Amino acid sequence: MTSILMTSVRDDEQAAIQDYAAKHHITIQTTPKLINDALDLVPGNDGVIIQQRGAVSEDVYGVLEANGIKQLTTRTAGVDTIDLHLAHQHSLVVTNVPAYSPRSVAEFALMQIFRMLRHTYAFDHQVAANDFSWHGLQSKEIHSATIGIIGVGRIGGTLAKLLHALNATVLGYDTKPRTDLDGIVRFVSKKELLQQSDVVTLHVNLNPTAEGLIAAEDFKLMKPTAALVNASRGPVVVTKDLVTALQTHQIQAAALDTVEGEAAIFAQDHSQTGIAKQLPLVDELNKMDNVILTPHIAFYTNVAVQNMVDIALDDVLSIINGQAPQNEVR
Ligand SMILES: NC(=O)c1ccc[n+]([C@@H]2O[C@H](COP(=O)([O-])OP(=O)(O)OC[C@H]3O[C@@H](n4cnc5c(N)ncnc54)[C@H](O)[C@@H]3O)[C@@H](O)[C@H]2O)c1
């Protein structure tokens, strides 16, 4: 029977994994360990699927090849953990899961857009302190608001359709504007989008042109009543400029699911020690009443977890059976 080793497995993935194993009549061996620390489990398996933030250690590639493994699959979109050159030297086909559920992040961004428009960040803090006054924070209804999407790809495009269904005015800025969203998104310059939007939401992929895409001069263009949502990647926003923009009321609020340097704090409990030592600027943001921070969980839904498991395993089985995988990374 075909047997596949999955590393860094969380408890919440087990149901999807066992379901797949039963449906496809295969064995799936799981471990919470990183592949770097689980090489003793490789013998006897026909395929390997990983998921980790740190680099795959150099000895892994040789061990996989020596055990007759033909592939290395990561059940994530990012492949920066894998040394493609080394993998190919060891005859390993590398695959990933480029899109597990654009809807998961789009729905999360939509929720944060509503929270920005309805000022719930402020009311949550006030009410927690028994202050039930209104403070003149009148909201805009979504169909009267203009939402600017920067990066109208898989997630940005999905969000655009959700916003259009709610009758919001949707502006888009992308280095590759799309014609299939005619009537849903009006593509404009970055400057126009920043000037006109009530909420600016970021959905670019991280690349050299996207790093520092939102900096001091961009915040100056935004309305003082506008808010920023970032569920893309931390380095897209210059954190120190965002802190200044919020402190000087150049913008009203921000919802951040991702921040620069997040690997130092996200997916860990820092409730006893705080985060000031690791990320002082993020610590400052976290103390602001007009900032909502979440630990990179926009993707974390039932559908996304199932898809990460299914798409990764489909490709491993294809390779084992001598067929071309859907998501090879070259
Ligand atoms: N928060 C989460 O949980 C989570 C989960 C999944 C993905 N993401 C992130 O969401 C982002 C979008 O993912 P996707 O699958 O929609 O990517 P995608 O590749 O489908 O779309 C990205 C879009 O950004 C555009 N773009 C790139 N650089 C640009 C620039 N400098 N200016 C304007 N547009 C630019 C591209 O042309 C493309 O249309 C990625 O950064 C990804 O890492 C976050």
The ligand as an SDF file (V2000), in Angstrom:
LIG
                    3D

 44 48  0  0  0  0  0  0  0  0999 V2000
   -3.1420   36.4120    5.5660 N   0  0  0  0  0  0  0  0  0  0  0  0
   -3.2100   35.1840    5.1170 C   0  0  0  0  0  0  0  0  0  0  0  0
   -3.5890   34.2610    5.8360 O   0  0  0  0  0  0  0  0  0  0  0  0
   -2.8400   34.8880    3.6860 C   0  0  0  0  0  0  0  0  0  0  0  0
   -3.1690   33.6340    3.1300 C   0  0  0  0  0  0  0  0  0  0  0  0
   -2.9020   33.4030    1.7780 C   0  0  0  0  0  0  0  0  0  0  0  0
   -2.2550   34.3630    1.0140 C   0  0  0  0  0  0  0  0  0  0  0  0
   -1.8950   35.5480    1.6030 N   0  0  0  0  0  0  0  0  0  0  0  0
   -1.2170   36.5830    0.8330 C   0  0  0  0  0  0  0  0  0  0  0  0
   -2.1590   37.2350   -0.0100 O   0  0  0  0  0  0  0  0  0  0  0  0
   -1.4670   37.8440   -1.1060 C   0  0  0  0  0  0  0  0  0  0  0  0
   -2.2370   37.6660   -2.3970 C   0  0  0  0  0  0  0  0  0  0  0  0
   -2.3420   36.2950   -2.7150 O   0  0  0  0  0  0  0  0  0  0  0  0
   -2.9840   35.8530   -4.1310 P   0  0  0  0  0  0  0  0  0  0  0  0
   -3.0290   34.3690   -4.1110 O   0  0  0  0  0  0  0  0  0  0  0  0
   -4.1950   36.6380   -4.4210 O   0  0  0  0  0  0  0  0  0  0  0  0
   -1.8030   36.3410   -5.1100 O   0  0  0  0  0  0  0  0  0  0  0  0
   -1.9100   36.5980   -6.6820 P   0  0  0  0  0  0  0  0  0  0  0  0
   -0.5260   36.3390   -7.2090 O   0  0  0  0  0  0  0  0  0  0  0  0
   -3.0480   35.8350   -7.2880 O   0  0  0  0  0  0  0  0  0  0  0  0
   -2.2460   38.1600   -6.8010 O   0  0  0  0  0  0  0  0  0  0  0  0
   -1.3370   39.1670   -6.4930 C   0  0  0  0  0  0  0  0  0  0  0  0
   -1.6230   40.3550   -7.3980 C   0  0  0  0  0  0  0  0  0  0  0  0
   -0.7680   41.4350   -6.9890 O   0  0  0  0  0  0  0  0  0  0  0  0
   -0.3100   42.1030   -8.1650 C   0  0  0  0  0  0  0  0  0  0  0  0
    0.9280   42.8360   -7.8570 N   0  0  0  0  0  0  0  0  0  0  0  0
    2.1560   42.3500   -7.5930 C   0  0  0  0  0  0  0  0  0  0  0  0
    3.0210   43.3480   -7.3300 N   0  0  0  0  0  0  0  0  0  0  0  0
    2.3200   44.5010   -7.4160 C   0  0  0  0  0  0  0  0  0  0  0  0
    2.6520   45.8610   -7.2430 C   0  0  0  0  0  0  0  0  0  0  0  0
    3.9040   46.2450   -6.9230 N   0  0  0  0  0  0  0  0  0  0  0  0
    1.6820   46.7780   -7.4220 N   0  0  0  0  0  0  0  0  0  0  0  0
    0.4120   46.4140   -7.7600 C   0  0  0  0  0  0  0  0  0  0  0  0
    0.0320   45.1350   -7.9320 N   0  0  0  0  0  0  0  0  0  0  0  0
    0.9810   44.1780   -7.7610 C   0  0  0  0  0  0  0  0  0  0  0  0
   -0.1070   40.9920   -9.1750 C   0  0  0  0  0  0  0  0  0  0  0  0
   -0.0900   41.4830  -10.5120 O   0  0  0  0  0  0  0  0  0  0  0  0
   -1.3160   40.0880   -8.8830 C   0  0  0  0  0  0  0  0  0  0  0  0
   -2.4450   40.4370   -9.6610 O   0  0  0  0  0  0  0  0  0  0  0  0
   -0.0660   37.2290   -1.0900 C   0  0  0  0  0  0  0  0  0  0  0  0
    0.8460   38.1720   -0.5370 O   0  0  0  0  0  0  0  0  0  0  0  0
   -0.1800   36.0610   -0.1380 C   0  0  0  0  0  0  0  0  0  0  0  0
    1.0490   35.8000    0.5230 O   0  0  0  0  0  0  0  0  0  0  0  0
   -2.1880   35.8230    2.9050 C   0  0  0  0  0  0  0  0  0  0  0  0
  1  2  1  0
  2  3  2  0
  2  4  1  0
  4  5  1  0
  4 44  2  0
  5  6  2  0
  6  7  1  0
  7  8  2  0
  8  9  1  0
  8 44  1  0
  9 10  1  0
  9 42  1  0
 10 11  1  0
 11 12  1  0
 11 40  1  0
 12 13  1  0
 13 14  1  0
 14 15  2  0
 14 16  1  0
 14 17  1  0
 17 18  1  0
 18 19  2  0
 18 20  1  0
 18 21  1  0
 21 22  1  0
 22 23  1  0
 23 24  1  0
 23 38  1  0
 24 25  1  0
 25 26  1  0
 25 36  1  0
 26 27  1  0
 26 35  1  0
 27 28  2  0
 28 29  1  0
 29 30  1  0
 29 35  2  0
 30 31  1  0
 30 32  2  0
 32 33  1  0
 33 34  2  0
 34 35  1  0
 36 37  1  0
 36 38  1  0
 38 39  1  0
 40 41  1  0
 40 42  1  0
 42 43  1  0
M  CHG  2   8   1  16  -1
M  END
$$$$
